[in-house]
Amino acid sequence: MVTLRDLRAAGVCWRGARLFLQRHGFDPVEFRRCGLRAEKLEKTGDAIALRVAEVARGRTN
């Protein structure tokens, strides 16, 4: 599960992340409350999203 903590660890600011989430059809408020499955971020193919997912996977492995 990708969380706000993972965004910060990957060097991503909330403003940019919020715009990214909205652009890809994700609810930023829901993300802040519950997080988002790494697989969903990876499916976007976005390089930054892939980096954030990698950070989250490193935290859980």
TAQUICOR-V463996 format. One record per residue. RES is the residue in three letters. OMEGA is omega in whole degrees, -180 to 180 (none if undefined). Layout:
BEGIN
res=<RES;RES>
omega=<OMEGA;OMEGA>
END
This chain:
BEGIN
res=<MET;VAL;THR;LEU;ARG;ASP;LEU;ARG;ALA;ALA;GLY;VAL;CYS;TRP;ARG;GLY;ALA;ARG;LEU;PHE;LEU;GLN;ARG;HIS;GLY;PHE;ASP;PRO;VAL;GLU;PHE;ARG;ARG;CYS;GLY;LEU;ARG;ALA;GLU;LYS;LEU;GLU;LYS;THR;GLY;ASP;ALA;ILE;ALA;LEU;ARG;VAL;ALA;GLU;VAL;ALA;ARG;GLY;ARG;THR;ASN>
omega=<179;-179;177;178;179;176;-178;180;179;178;-179;178;-178;-178;179;180;-180;178;178;-179;179;-178;-179;174;177;180;-179;179;178;178;-179;-179;-168;-174;-177;179;-178;-179;-180;176;-178;-179;178;-179;-179;-176;-180;178;178;179;180;179;179;177;-179;179;177;179;-175;180;none>
END
